[in-house]
Amino acid sequence: MLAAVLYGKEDLRLEQIATPVPAPGEVVIRVGAATTCGTDLKVWRRGGHAKMLKPPTPFGHEAAGTIAAVGEGVTGWQVGDRVVANNSAPCMTCFFCQKQEYSLCTHLSFNNGTFAEYLKIPAPIVQHNLLHIPDHLSDALAAMTEPLACVLHGAARSNVKPSDRVALLGDGAIGLMFAGELVRQGAEVFLFGGSDRRLEIGEQFGVAKTFNYHRLADIPAQVKALTDGWGADVVIEATGLPAVWEMAIACARPGATVNLFGGCPRDTTITVSTEQLHYSELTLKGVFHSTPQYVRAALELLASGTLPFKLLISDHQPLKNLEQVFYDMRDRKVIKVAMQP
């Protein structure tokens, strides 16, 4: 079968590899759509990921499709079922899983390789994070379950209350998903990004105001001007840049929660004012990944049609065009692209 393999920084190759066969407890799906993601873009540019993979490795982690083969001992699933598989599953037995902190599981089973004709789903994911796709939901939209689950987890950890004023830094797919979810929770969202076209999509998700940072001299000053001089109740960073992490803290009012959601490059650091952190009683949070609860909630939200997530899919392309799609993502010409084998 045709599959994408990542060998290093911006070294992505399409190769013919063996079609997977399910071991006991596993299933194999025929991929209907695999969506590109900002995390994939970062991994492609950096040549790896601190948690999920090390090259050379099959590439991609968002996919939906149809079960093509079922391994021995699998119950409740059959060939022909339309499914979406999350890219990981917790072990359910470790220290953190016993505390229901599943995103911190020390034995998370990650799965990569969605940019391919077929994808094998490991047994833990079959058991905990394989879901039926509602008939009316397209594979492309269903494939967005994984990133939306991460966003729902992040939003839940952000202490957002109705009518809170939220500064959201980043207009990528994750930032725009956050915009929709926070508006759905009743927050007044100020979205900062670098693309007028993406900011317009943010407006369609219901944000109160948008700002192109290319035309702003001082983002924290702008946030304070919008909030009676105090700063935002909640700040969410969705770019994965250390300088923006520091900017997010500068946008916060005393007593605020700052969600440092975007994953930065390995071994990077930021500087935090101990005076501000202590005397302003800031809550700084790093939030990673998702849990089975939010995987299910994400698919339900996508199926509900409550928010216009289809606006995030810029294009549909055949798998053979994958490398060019990543160049287009790097140049911010597209948001998410549904790759179709």
C-alpha positions in Angstrom: 0.0 0.0 0.0 1.0 3.6 -0.4 2.0 5.4 2.8 3.8 8.5 4.1 7.0 7.9 6.1 8.8 10.7 8.0 12.6 10.4 7.9 13.6 13.7 9.5 13.2 17.5 9.1 11.0 18.2 6.1 11.9 14.8 4.8 8.6 13.1 4.0 8.5 10.2 1.5 5.6 8.3 0.0 6.5 4.6 -0.2 5.0 1.3 -1.0 4.9 -0.7 2.3 3.1 -3.9 3.4 -0.6 -3.6 4.0 -1.1 -4.2 7.8 -2.7 -7.3 9.2 -4.5 -7.1 12.5 -3.0 -9.0 15.5 -5.3 -10.3 18.3 -7.4 -7.4 19.6 -6.6 -5.1 16.7 -8.5 -3.9 13.7 -7.4 -2.4 10.3 -9.3 0.4 8.7 -9.3 1.5 5.1 -8.6 5.2 5.5 -11.4 7.4 4.0 -9.9 10.7 5.0 -6.8 11.8 7.0 -6.7 15.4 8.0 -3.5 17.4 8.3 -2.8 19.1 11.6 -0.7 21.9 13.1 1.0 19.2 15.2 1.9 17.3 12.0 3.3 20.5 10.6 5.5 21.1 13.6 6.7 17.5 13.6 7.5 17.7 9.9 9.4 21.0 10.4 11.2 19.8 13.5 11.8 16.2 12.5 10.2 14.6 15.5 8.0 14.9 18.6 8.8 14.7 22.3 6.0 12.2 23.0 4.4 10.7 19.9 7.1 9.6 17.4 10.7 9.3 16.4 11.7 9.0 12.7 11.8 7.1 10.6 8.1 6.5 11.2 4.7 6.2 9.5 3.2 9.7 9.6 -0.1 11.4 10.4 -2.5 11.0 13.3 -6.0 12.1 12.4 -8.1 9.6 10.3 -11.5 8.1 9.8 -12.6 5.3 7.6 -14.1 1.8 7.3 -13.0 -1.4 9.1 -11.4 -3.7 6.6 -10.1 -6.5 8.9 -10.8 -7.6 12.4 -8.3 -9.4 14.6 -8.9 -12.4 16.8 -10.8 -11.7 20.0 -12.3 -8.4 18.9 -15.9 -8.0 19.8 -18.5 -5.3 19.0 -16.8 -4.4 15.6 -17.2 -5.9 12.1 -15.9 -5.3 8.6 -17.7 -2.4 7.0 -18.2 -0.4 10.2 -17.4 3.3 9.7 -15.1 4.4 12.5 -12.8 7.1 13.8 -9.8 6.0 15.9 -8.1 8.4 18.3 -4.3 8.5 18.0 -3.8 7.2 21.5 -5.3 5.4 24.5 -4.4 5.3 28.2 -3.4 2.1 29.9 -6.1 2.6 32.7 -3.8 1.0 35.3 -0.9 3.3 36.0 -0.6 5.9 38.8 -2.1 8.7 36.7 -4.9 6.6 35.2 -5.9 5.5 38.7 -6.4 9.2 39.4 -8.3 9.6 36.1 -5.6 11.9 34.8 -5.5 10.0 31.6 -3.6 12.5 29.5 -0.6 12.0 31.8 -0.7 8.2 31.5 2.9 6.8 31.6 2.0 4.1 29.1 0.0 6.1 26.5 -0.3 3.9 23.4 0.3 6.3 20.5 -0.6 5.4 16.9 0.7 7.1 13.8 0.4 6.4 10.1 -2.9 7.9 9.0 -1.5 9.2 5.7 -1.8 5.8 4.1 -4.3 3.6 2.4 -4.8 1.4 5.5 -4.2 2.0 9.2 -3.8 -0.6 11.9 -5.4 0.3 15.2 -3.7 -1.1 18.3 -5.7 -3.1 20.8 -5.8 -0.4 23.6 -7.2 2.1 21.2 -9.8 -0.4 19.9 -10.8 -1.0 23.5 -11.0 2.6 24.7 -10.9 5.1 21.8 -12.5 3.6 18.7 -15.9 5.1 17.9 -18.7 4.6 15.4 -19.2 7.5 13.0 -22.8 8.7 12.6 -24.1 8.1 9.1 -24.6 11.8 8.3 -21.0 12.8 9.3 -18.3 12.8 6.6 -15.0 11.0 7.1 -13.2 14.4 6.8 -15.1 15.9 9.6 -15.0 12.8 11.8 -11.2 12.7 11.4 -11.1 16.0 13.3 -12.3 14.2 16.5 -8.7 14.0 17.8 -7.7 17.7 17.7 -11.1 18.8 18.9 -10.9 16.4 21.8 -7.6 18.1 22.8 -9.3 21.5 22.6 -12.3 20.4 24.7 -9.8 19.1 27.3 -7.9 22.4 27.2 -11.1 24.4 27.4 -12.3 22.4 30.4 -9.0 23.1 32.2 -9.1 26.8 31.6 -11.5 27.8 34.3 -13.7 29.7 31.8 -17.0 31.2 33.2 -19.8 32.6 31.2 -19.1 36.3 30.2 -15.4 35.9 30.9 -13.2 37.9 28.6 -10.7 35.6 26.9 -7.6 36.5 24.9 -6.9 33.8 22.4 -3.5 33.9 20.8 -3.3 31.9 17.5 -5.5 31.5 14.5 -4.5 28.0 13.4 -7.0 25.1 13.4 -6.6 24.6 17.2 -7.0 28.3 17.9 -10.2 28.5 15.8 -11.6 25.3 17.5 -10.9 27.0 20.8 -12.7 30.1 19.6 -15.9 28.1 18.8 -15.8 26.1 22.0 -15.2 29.2 24.2 -18.0 31.1 22.5 -20.2 28.1 23.0 -19.4 28.3 26.7 -20.6 31.9 26.8 -17.2 33.7 26.9 -16.4 37.0 25.1 -13.4 36.0 22.9 -10.8 38.3 21.5 -8.9 36.4 18.8 -5.4 37.4 17.7 -3.7 36.0 14.6 -1.8 36.7 11.5 -4.2 35.9 8.7 -7.2 38.1 7.8 -8.9 35.1 6.2 -8.5 33.0 9.3 -9.7 35.8 11.5 -12.8 36.0 9.4 -13.5 32.4 10.1 -13.1 33.2 13.8 -15.8 35.7 13.4 -18.0 33.0 11.9 -17.3 31.0 15.1 -18.7 34.0 17.0 -15.7 35.7 18.5 -16.3 39.3 19.7 -13.3 40.9 18.1 -10.4 39.9 15.9 -6.9 41.5 15.6 -4.2 40.9 13.1 -0.9 41.0 15.1 0.9 42.3 12.0 -0.9 45.6 12.5 -0.5 45.8 16.3 2.4 47.2 18.1 1.6 45.8 21.6 -0.8 42.9 22.0 -0.9 43.0 25.9 -1.7 46.7 25.7 -4.6 46.0 23.3 -5.9 43.3 25.6 -5.8 45.7 28.6 -7.6 48.4 26.5 -10.4 45.9 25.8 -10.7 44.9 29.5 -10.9 48.2 31.4 -7.1 48.2 31.9 -7.0 44.9 33.8 -6.2 42.2 31.3 -8.1 39.1 30.3 -9.8 36.7 32.7 -8.4 33.8 30.7 -5.6 33.7 28.2 -5.1 30.8 25.9 -1.9 30.4 23.9 -2.3 28.3 20.7 0.9 28.8 18.7 3.6 26.8 20.5 6.2 29.7 20.5 8.0 30.5 23.7 7.8 34.3 23.0 4.0 34.0 22.7 3.9 32.0 26.0 5.5 35.0 27.6 3.1 37.4 25.8 0.1 35.3 27.0 1.2 35.9 30.6 1.5 39.6 30.0 -2.1 39.7 28.7 -3.5 38.3 32.0 -5.3 40.2 34.7 -4.5 39.5 38.4 -6.2 36.3 39.3 -6.4 35.1 35.7 -5.8 31.6 34.3 -3.2 31.3 31.5 -3.5 28.1 29.4 -0.1 27.5 27.7 -1.6 25.0 25.3 0.7 25.2 22.2 3.5 22.7 22.4 6.9 24.4 22.1 10.1 22.9 20.6 12.1 20.6 22.9 14.4 22.2 25.4 13.0 25.7 25.1 12.3 27.9 28.1 10.5 31.0 29.1 11.0 33.7 31.7 8.3 34.4 34.2 8.2 37.3 36.6 8.1 35.9 40.1 6.6 39.1 41.4 3.7 39.0 38.9 3.1 35.3 39.4 3.0 35.6 43.2 1.3 38.9 43.8 -1.2 38.7 40.9 -2.1 35.1 41.9 -1.8 33.9 38.4 -2.7 30.3 37.5 -0.4 29.0 34.7 -1.3 25.7 33.1 0.3 23.5 30.6 -2.4 21.3 29.1 -1.6 18.2 26.9 -3.6 15.9 24.8 -7.0 14.5 25.6 -8.9 11.8 27.5 -11.5 9.2 26.4 -14.2 11.5 27.8 -13.3 14.3 25.5 -12.8 12.0 22.5 -16.5 11.1 22.8 -17.6 14.6 23.4 -15.7 15.8 20.4 -17.3 13.4 18.0 -20.7 14.3 19.5 -20.0 18.0 19.0 -18.9 17.4 15.4 -22.0 15.4 14.7 -24.3 18.0 16.2 -23.4 20.6 13.6 -23.5 23.2 16.3 -20.3 24.9 15.1 -19.1 25.3 11.5 -16.1 23.1 11.7 -16.3 22.4 8.0 -14.8 25.9 7.5 -11.5 24.6 8.8 -11.1 22.1 5.9 -9.5 24.2 3.2 -9.2 21.5 0.6 -9.4 17.8 -0.3 -6.3 16.3 -2.0 -5.1 12.8 -3.0 -2.4 11.3 -0.9 0.2 11.7 -3.7 0.1 15.5 -3.1 0.9 15.3 0.6 4.3 16.9 0.4 3.0 19.9 -1.4 0.2 20.2 1.1 2.8 20.5 3.9 4.6 23.3 2.0 1.2 25.0 1.7 0.6 24.6 5.4 4.0 26.0 6.2 3.2 29.0 4.0 -0.3 29.3 5.7 -2.1 28.9 2.5 -4.4 26.3 4.0 -5.7 25.4 7.4 -6.5 21.7 7.3 -6.5 19.5 4.2 -8.4 16.2 4.0 -6.1 13.7 2.3 -7.8 10.9 0.5 -5.9 7.7 -0.5 
